[in-house]
Amino acid sequence: MAGYSGSRYAVIGLGQFGNAIARHLSKRGAEVLAIDNCEAHIQNIKDEVAYAVQLDATDQKALIAQGVQDMDAVVLAIGEDFEALLLTTVYLLELKVKRVIARANGPQQRKILEQIGVEEILSPEDEVGKSVAESLLNPNILSFLELPDNYEIVEVLAPKGIVGRSLEDIDLRNKYKLNLVTLKREFDEKVNGSMVKAHHVLGVPSSRTIISDTDTLVVFGLVKDIQRFCVIN
């Protein structure tokens, strides 16, 4: 999240999902206030974020005392107690927090959150399900980002059909209607006296770049065109 230094976020609910969000934001330079009512969760993350506070998020006065109303965004990642999530969400909306991002477990919770005015809703279980399904359908696809209008950005392990060929010969744009964002290549590196495998981005590869069997292509295009590329090769 380059350029996010100075931005301030609160993450409420520090289960696996909220913990991962808080840590990632902090690593990218944001100032993070992590909130949970469980002391163990606070102890687990206190050294990774700017502030870690144990409190009951359904206590509006406690939230105000922590300055959540001044945050650039608040992420509500409470997973098990929807009533607590709902009440906390209402408080945040009343405080006119700039951005309220709430977790929904299932379509019913999503509908309720939409009805009370939440515009940004996360459904981690749905995303995990999509990732698993995608990896089953296309084993070469390592990760993907869904975009509107049936577009995706995907990381795809180089299919056998393009290994040893140049990007000019493969001609992703004209043959497959795909745009190459970049390549990730595997290198042998020495770390603490031992040789390990490491992946590095090649920036903007030239048309003469030859694809190796351990390369990962980061491509952008329509879902159907990405699937076609994987099937053909």
N, C-alpha and C positions, 0 to 999 in steps of 0.2 A: 504494500500500500504506500508506494513511494509518494512523497508529497503530503502525507497525512500527519507528519510531525506537527504537534500543536493541537491536533484534533482530540476531542474528549468524548469518550464513550462509556456508558455503563452497561454491564452485562448482569442481569438478574437471573439467578438459577445456574448453579455451577456443577451440574451433572456432566456427563461426558461431552454432550453437545455444547453447552454453555462454556465449559472449561476450554474446549478447543477454540471457540470463537474468541474468548478473552485472550488466550495466549497468542493467537495469530495476530490479533490487532496490536498487541503490545510489541511483538517482534517486529512489526512493520512501522513502529515509531509513534503509535497513538498512545495517548494517556488513557488508561483504562481503570475504571472503578468497578471492581468485582463484588457482587453482593449475593449472599446466600444465608439461610437461617441455620445451616449446618456448620459447626465449627471445623469438622474434618475437611470439608470442602474449602474453607477459607485457608486453613493451614497448608493445604496442598498447592494453593496457587499464590499465596501471599508474596513469594519471592519473584514471581514472574510478571506481576502487574504493578502499576503505580500505587493503587490502594485496594485493599481487600477488607471488606466490612461484614461482620456477622449481624444481621438484623432481619426482622420480619417485614418483607416487602409490602404486606398489606397494611402497614402502619404508615399512613400518608405523611405524618409529621416527621417520622424518621427518614423518609425519602427526601423530604424538603431539606432536612438538616444536612443531608449528604450532597445537596446541590444537583440532584438529578434533573431538575427543571432547566438547568443551564447547559446540559450536555448537548453535543451535536446529534447524538442518537442514543436511544436506549433499546437494548435487545432483551426481550423477555423470553428466556429459555427454560422456564419452569416446565418440567415434563410430566410430573405425576399428579399435581394438584391443580386442576383446571379452574376450580373456583378461585384459588389464590391468584392464578395468572389473570383471570378475568377482572378481579377486583383491582389488582395492581395496574392493569391496562387502563381501566377507567380513571384511576387517579392520575396516571401519566397524561392521559388526554385532557383531563381537567387542568393540569398544570401547563398545558400547551407546549409539551416537549416537541422540539423540532421534527424529530423522526421517531416513531414508535414501531419497532419491528418485533412481532410476536410469533411464538411457536404454536403451531396447531397440530394436534394428533388426530388426523382424520377429517373428513369433509364436514361433519357436524360442527366441530370446533371452529373450523375455518369460516363456516357460514355465520356463526355467532360473532366472531371477531370482525367480520366484514360488516355486520349489522350495527355494531357499536362504533364503527368508523375507522378501524385499522386498515391501512392501505397496503402495508408490507407484511406479508405472512410467510413464515417458513414452515415447510413440512419435511423435516429431515428423513422420516421413514419413507416417504414417497421417493425422495432423491436416491436413497440407498437402494430401494427396489428397482428404480430405473437403471442404476449403475450395474446391478447384478444382472438384470435382464439383458442389458446392452452387451456385457462381457460374455454372456452365454451365446447370444446371437452372433457377435463378432469378436472372437477371442483376441484378435489383433488390436482392438481398441482398448487402450489403457485407461483413458479418462475422457470425459466430454462435458461440454457446457452447452446447455440448451439455450437457444435464442428465439425470439419471436419469428413467426412466418416460416416455421419448419427449417430454420437454419441451425447449424451447430458448429462449434469449434472442437475438434477432437485431437487427441494424441493417439496415433496409430503406429504400432510396431511395423516396420517396413515389411510388407507382404513379399513372399518369395519371388513373385513375378517381376518385381522391380529391382531386386538386389543385383548389384553390379552394373546397373545402368545409370546414365547421367540424367539430371533433372531435365535437360533439354530434350533427351530422347523420350523420357516418360511423358512430358508435356501435359502436366496436370490440368492446366487451364483449358486447353482446347479439346483434349481427349475425354476429360472427366468433369469439366466445369467446376474445378476446385482451385482454390488459391492456397499456396503454401505460405504459412506464416513464418515458420522457421524449422530447423532441424535440431534434434538433440542427439549427440553422438557419445558413445561409450569410449572412455579412455582408461588406460592403466596408470595409476598414480601411486606414489610411495607415501604412505602415512605411518608415522612412528616406526619406520623401518620395515613395514610390511606393504606388499603390493595389493591394492584394492581397485575395484571397478568404480568409476565415477562418470556421471553424465554431465555434459556441458552443452549449452546452447551455441550454435554456430553463427548466430546473428542472421544476416541475410545471405543465404548460400548463393553461389553463382550458378549459372546454367550448366557449367562444366562439372559441378560437384557430383561425385559418384556415390550412390547409395550403398551402404554396407548392411550386413544382416542384423546388426544390433542397433541401427539407427531408429529413431522415433520421429515420425513426421507430425508436425502440428499443422493441420489443414482446416480451412474454413469453406463451408458450402452447404447446399441443401442436404437433408438427411438421406434422401433417396440416392443422391449422387455419391455420397460417402459410402453408403452400403454397396452401391454398384462397383465402386473402386475396389473395395475389399473382396467382393465376390469374384470379380474378373481376375484379380491378381493372386 
